[in-house]
């Protein structure tokens, strides 16, 4: 049972990481996130990115919250792997 949980967390974090990368890449092309793919990427990542943005200082047009989220997700995977 323990191995299942570890693999599940790894897959979940990997999928979430890919969704965050997809959002970042789409924001360069379509910053309004119109369309079904844009809405999905926005709605699935915004609940995680908004709290990070509240604690970070404003940097103008560059949003570092996806980078912080990806670092936190990597930290979670490391905790699960090396517990």
Secondary structure, 3 states (H helix, E strand, C coil): CHHHHHHHHHHHHHHHHHHHHHHHHHHHHCCCCCCHHHHHHHHHHHHHHHHHHHHCCCCCCCCCHHHHHHHHHHHHHHHHHCC
